[in-house]
Each structure stands twice: as C-alpha cells, then as structure tokens.
Amino acid sequence: MLALAIVVLLLVLILIRVPVSFAILGAGIIGLFAVGGFGVVDGVMQTVPATSVMSYSLSAVPLFILMAHLLMLSGLLDSLFDAARAIVGRIRGGTAVASIGAGTAFASVSGSSTAAAATLAQTSTLKMIDEGYSPKTASGLVAVVGTLAAMIPPSIILVFYAITAEVSVGDVLIAGALPGVIIACALVVMLYVTMLRDPETVPSGQPSTWAEKGRALGTAAPLALVFLAVVGSIYMGWATPTEAAALGSVAALVLVIARGRFSLAGVGHTLVETTKSTAMIFAIIIGAHVFGHFLTETKVTPTLVAWIGDLTLPAFVIMLCIGIVYVVLGFFMDQIAIIALTVPVVLPLVVELGYDPIWFGVFMVLLAEVGLVTPPMGLNVFVVARSAGRRVEEVFRGAFPYVIAMLAVALLFLIFPGIVLWIPETM
C-alpha cells in the first residue's frame, strides 16, 4: 500500500506541473523516509546522486545533444526539406512525402523530437499550406514526423533506455534504425489513405529539373556523411557510442566552420542549450535512482513479477496490456521519466515472458512517443502550433490518423519481434 500511495503522490505532483525531476526525487525521498526514516534518506542521498550519473555510457548523451545543436547552427538542416522535395516533389502529395523524408533524415542527426518538430514546422508546414494542403494535414503530419527522432539513431531516448536497462547502447541504437524507416513508410501510406477520403487536402506536386535535384542533394550531402560516420562506426564496431558521438560533434563543428556560421555568440548559445538539456536529463536520472531505491526497499518488482507469473494469460496478451499502459503514461509524462520509472519494474517481467530487452526498448519508446502528439500534454503539437501559427486543436486533429499508423506499427512489432532485432543480430 505504501508503494501505491507514493506512486499516486508522484502522479499528483506531475499533474500539478511540478518539474518531473523534482517530482520523482521528492516522491522517492518521502517514500524512503516512510520506509526507514531519516537515516535511510541520508544514506541514499550521500551516494546516489553521484553514482547514478557517473556511468561512462552516459557521456554519449551530452555529445549527441551537442552534435544536434551544432548541426542546427550550421544551417544545413533547412536543406533537408529542399532536397527531399526536389526528389519526390512532382508526385501528388510530394511535398508532404518530402516532409516525411526530411523528418526522417533530420532524426538521423538530431535525436530530439521537439527540435525536429520545431525545425520542420518552420519550413515544411508553412510550405505545404502555401501549396494548398489542408492546414490540419500539414501541421498534424509534421508533429508526428518529429517523433521519429526518438527512434532513429542517434536517439537520446534510446541511449537512456539502454543505460537504464543495462543492455548494449550500440545494439539498442542500431535496433531503432529499421523500425524508424518502417514508421516513416507507414506515415506515407496513411497520408495517401487520408487523400483517398478527401483528395482536396493533398494537392498535386511541383516538378524539379535534374539540375535543381543535383544542387539540392549536393547541399544536403554533408549531413549524410555525418550520419554514416556516427551510425556506421557503431554498427561496424569501430567506435563505442560515446566515441561515435564525439566524432559526430567534431564533424558538425567542421560543417559550422565550413559554412561560415562559426561565431563565439553562436557556439556559446549552443553550449548553453546543450548544458541545459543535459542537466535536465541527469536530474531525472538522479531522481529516478532515488525512487528506484524506494521501490527496492518495498520489493515491488519481485512481487509484481510473481503476480504476473501466476496469471494464466498468454504472454502476447500481457504485453498488449503493458503497451496500453505505456500509451496512457505518454499522455501525462515525459518519455525519459517514463523510462526511468517503469523500466526497472517492468523489464524483469518482460524478460520473464520471453521477450528481448533490446526489442522492448524500441517497442516502449514507440508507444511512449505517441504521447508527444496526443492530448493533454502533446509537446510536439504545441511546438508545431506555436512555430506554424496554427491552433492547437487543429494540429491534434491532423495528427490523429498518423497516431493510428504508429500504433499499427507497434502492433506489427509485437507480433513479429524479429523485425526489430534483425539489424542488431547482423552486427
């Protein structure tokens, strides 16, 4: 009962807008005090804050964040949409397909869903609306495409999952590549399904000459080199994720200098934003470890695993229920907080049911990302609405069909887990 009361307290703190890191830390401290008094709290707080963030693998997180900010400073990310539009712009709905392609490419060098959504909203959303796309379709699609950054390497969220689950960071990162492409393809399919229902929402495309295609691809080509340097070095085993992140950061800095975008003010702003994002993530990690000690004291994990093990339901049905819980949690909580709070409890159960922890990371991140485009939080929706000057309700409605596509892909991964594990098994 104590564990349930503290979990309820945590949810209340989050719902009243207490910062997630402080909500988790506060609930954990109160729980530990209730279990063992001030002595237990003092012992945990003397050791956990330092040890929880001293993992070597965690050093990849600030480096990937730095790489993403440097690439945004270079100005090359704006060229992704132009390159994709030059290739597929002539087909009906080509600009929308280009937005999906640009979002997928952006995800491969970003790792931040909200950054991807904000950048695409300022370019592709407004362009689609100008070409005659329904504002609902244009804004909703971009909000959903932004979530691909959480799946396609180098995903900061997948790195955090791997560290929390104590599995190979490289394997988890590479596992997200094929699912990310499949999700992008599902969004394209859903785009044309919605076009069949209402053809006026998706206008005809605009062709580009071969010279225009060449120029656009040439401009965006350096980003492909950064992606290959980072993901390729991890896949081939030439570098650890941390080393690959450092390589990517150096490559991004070279691009900033080569494009004449280097300035002390710009680099200073990049370092400040990187520090802010890293501090937020590390604060959540510290709070989650404190909360984890409380759960360990109350023996929640073994009790839950034993209870589920006594059920007569098939493993598939249990995993389906777990998936629904993650979708609901995504409505109210940050994705990193979801991982920090649930993985230590749920992962032993998932392994007991016979599922691979690497597969589970991709599955749960996909479901948790649904929360970025669904009410009431829907962070990506608010970012796109603000950047594109659209109403929030309009963006939510436009995103709904693509949320269905994401859930359909999640069900596909649940039925055929081998899809997710195929590329990691070839490493």
N, C-alpha and C positions, 0 to 999 in steps of 0.2 A: 504493500500500500504506500509506503514511503516513496518508492521509486516512481509510482504513478503520480503521486502528489507533486513531486519535484518536476516531472515532465510537464504536467499541467501548468505549473508555475512558469516554466520555460516558455511554453507556447503563449501564455498571457503576456509575458514580457516582450516577446517578439511582436505580438499583435498590437501592443500599445506603443510600438515604434522605438523601443529601446534598441540601440545598436546590437547586432547579432552577437558580436564577440563578447560584449559586456553582459548580455542576457545569458549566454551559455556559461560564462565564468561565474556570474552571480548565482545562478541556479546550482552550479556544481559546488560552490563554497557553502551555500546553505545546506545542501544535501550532505556534504561531508561533516558539517557541524552537527547535524541531526544524528548522524551515524556514530561519530566518535568524539565530538566536542572540539574545543579549540586546539588541542594537541594534534589531532589528525589534520586539521586545516593548516596549521603551522608547518607541519612536516611536508605536506604536499606542496605548499606554496614556496617552500625553500628550494625545492628540487625541480618540480615540473616545468615552470616557465622557461628555464634554461635548457633542460634536456630535451624538451619537446621540439625545439627549433634548431637543434644542433646537428640534425641529420645532413650528411653530405648531399643526398639526393635533393634536398630542399633548395640547394643553391641554384638548381636549374630554374626555379620559379622566377626570381628577380631578373635573371638573364633573359628568359623568354619575354618577360614584360618589357625589358629594356629594348630588345630587338624589335618588338612590335611598335613601340613609340618612336624609335629611330626610323623605321620604315615609313611611318606616317609623316615624320618630319621631312623625309626625302621627297615627298610629293608623288612617289611612284604609284601609290595605291589608287589614285584617281585614274590612272591609265588602264587599270584592270577592266573597268567597265567599258571604256572605249575599245579595247582590244577584243573583248568578248562580243560587243555589239557589231564590230566590223566583220566578225566571222559568221555570226548567225542572224544578223540584223534583217536580212531580206525575207526570211520566212515569217508567216503570220505569227504574231506573238514573239517575234525575235528579240525585241528589246527586253521583254520580261525574262526570256530564256537567258539573255546576256546578263541580266541582273543576278540570276541564279549562278551562272558560271563565274561571274566576278566575285560573288559572295563566297563561292567555294574556293576560289584562288586566294581571296583575302584571308579566309580561315587558315590556309596553309602557311601563312606567315604572320598571323596575328595571335591567336589563342584567346582573344577576348570577344565574347559575344556582343556586349554592348558597344564596344569600339567598332566592330564590324557593322552593326545596325546603324550607328550614327553616321559612319562614313558613307554607306550605301544610300542612306536616306537623303543625304545632301546632293547626291549625284543621280543615281538611277531612278529614285522615286519621282523626283521633280521632272526628270526627262520623260518618264513614262506618262505622267499626267499631261505634259505638254503635247505628247503624240496622240492623245485621245484615249488612253487607258482609263478605266474607272478608278477614281482616287482610292476607293476601298480596296480594289485588287492590287494596285501599285504599292500602297503603304503596308497592307497586310502581308503581302508576299515578301517584301524586304525585311519586315520584322522577323519573320520565320527564318529566312535565309541567314540572318545574323547568328542564329543559334548553331550553325554548322561549325563555328569557331570553337565550340566546346567539344567537338567530336574529332575533327581533322587535326592531325599533329602539325605544329606543336601545341597541344591543348593544355593549358594550365590546370584545368579541372581534372583531366585525366592523370596528369603528373601528381596532383594532390591525392587522387584516389589511390594510385599505385603506392604512394608512401603510407597512406592510412591503412591500406590492405596488406602492406608488406609483401608486395609482389614486384616483379621487374618493371621499372619505369619504362625502359625501352620497349618491352613487349606490349605494355598497355598502350603506349603512344602509337606504335605501329598498328595495333589492332583497330584503332579508330579510323584508319585511312579508308579502307574499303566500305565500311558502314557509312562514312560521311559521303562518299560518292553515291552510294545507293539512295541515301536520303535525298540528295540533290536530284537524282533521276526521278524519285517519287514526287518531288515538288513540281518537276516539269510535267509529269503525267497529270497531276492534279490541276495544273494550270490549263491544260487542254480539255480536261473534263469540265471545268467551270466555263471554258469557252464554248463548249457544245451546248451548255444550258443557256448561256447568254452571250452570243457572239459579239455583241456590241462592246463588251467590256475589254476585248482583246483586239486591237486594230492590226492591220497589215503592217509588215516590217518595211524598212528602208534599206535598199541595197548599198553596198560599198564597192568601190573599184579595187582591183588587185593591188594597186599602189597604196591605197588607203589601208587595206588589210596589212600589207607589209610594214608600213610605218607604225601602225598601232601595235602589232606584235613585237616589233623591234623595241619599242618603248617599254613594253611590259616584260621583255625577256629577262632583265636582271633579277626580277622577283622569282622567276623560275629557278634561277641559279642559286638563290638563297635557300629556297625550299629544298632543292636537291642536296645542297651542302649539309643542311640540318638533318632532314629525314633520311637521306641516303647514307650519311655517315653512321646514323643509329642502326639502320637496317643491316648494313654490311658489317657491323660490329667494329668499325674503325674508331668510334668515339662513344663515350658514355653520353647520356642525355645532357649532363652538365657541360661536358666539353663541346657537344654539338651546339648547345645554347650559346656558349661563349663564341664559337665560330660564327654563328648566325649574327650575333651582336656586332662583331668586328666587320662582317660583310655589310651589314646595314649601315654602319658608320662610314664605310668606304663609299657606299652609294650616296649618302648625305653629302660627303665632300665632293664626289664626282659631279653631282648635280648642282653644285654651288649653293646648297642650302645650309651649309655649316655656319653657325654663329654661336657666340657664347650664350646669348639670351635663349636661343632655341634649344641648345643642348642642356642648358641649366633647367629649363622648363621640363624637358624630357626626364632628367634625373629626378626632379621633384615629384613628377607624376609616377615614376617607377617606384620611388620610395613610399609614396602614399599607398599605392596598390599592394606593395609587398608587406607593408606594416599592417594593412587591413587583413590580409590573408594569414600572416603569422599570429595576429591577435586572436583570430578564430581558432587557429591550431592550438594555441596555449589554452584557451577556454575549453576546447573540446577534450584536451588531455585531462584537465582538471575534472570535467564532467565524467570522463571515462573512468577515473579513479573512483568516483562515487558509484558508478554502475558496477564496478568490480566489487566494491565493498558490499553491495546489496545482492550480488550473484544473479543479476538479471539475465545475462547471456546464457549461462548453462541451464537456468530454469526455463527460458523460452525455447531453447533448442530441444530440451527433453519433452516439453509440452507438445511442440510441433511434431516431434518424432513419434509420439503416441497417437497422432491422428491417422485415420485410415484414408485420407485424401491422396490422390495421385500427386507426384512432385510437380507436374505441369500446372495443376490447379492451384497449388500453394504458391508457386512462382507467379501465377497470374494475379493472385491476391496481393502479393508483395509489390508487384508492378503497379497495381491500382493505388496502393498506399503511397508509393513514390510520386505518382501523378498528383495526388491530393496534397502531399507535402510541398510540391513545387508551386502550388497556388499561393503559399504563405511564406516560404522560407527561401533564403539564398542557397544556391546549389552547393557551394563549399560547406556551408553549415549543415546541409542535409547529409553530405558525405561524412563529415566529422562526427555527427551524432549517431548515424544509423549503421555505418559500415562495421564498426567493432561489434555491434549487436547482431546484425543480420547476416554478415558474411559467413560465420561458422554454420549457420543454418543452411545457407545456400550450398556450401561445400558438402554438408551432410546429405543434401538432396541429390548430390552428384553433378552439380554444375561447376564449371571452371571459374575461378575468381577473376581471370582476365576478361572472359566473356561477360561476367556480371558487371564489371566496371563500365563497359560500353553500354550495356542494357540499361543500367540505372541512370547513367548520365543522360542518355537519350530521353528517358522518361522525366527526369528532373528538369531538363531543359524546356519541356512543354510549359512549365510554369513561367518561363520568360515571355510567353505570348498569350497567356490566359489570365483572366481576372482572378483575384483583385490586384495582385502585385504587377505582373506582366511588364517587367522592367524594359524589355526591348520595345514594347508597344509605346510606352511613354517616351522613350528616346526618339523613336521614329516620328511620333506625333509632334513632338517639340521641334525636331530638326526639319520636318517637311511642312510644318504649319497645318496639320490636319487634326480633326477631333479624335480623342482617344477612343470613343465608342466606334467610330468608323474603322479605325485600324483593327480593333478587336474583331469586328465582324469580318473584315477582309482576311484576317489570319485564320479564321475558323476552319475553312476547308483544308488548309495546309497542315493544321494541327491533326486533323483526321489522317492525313497521309503519313505524318510522323508516327502516330500510334499504330498504323497498319504495318509500318516497317519494324517497329518494336515487336509486334506480334510475330512477324516473319522471323526475327532473330530468336525469339523464344522457341518457335517451332523448329528452326534449323540453326542451332548454335554454331555449327561448323562454318557458317558464312563469316562470322566474326573472327574465328580462330584460324582461318585459312592462311592469311599472310604471316601472322606471328609464327606459325608452325614451319614456315619456309626460311626463317631467319637462321 
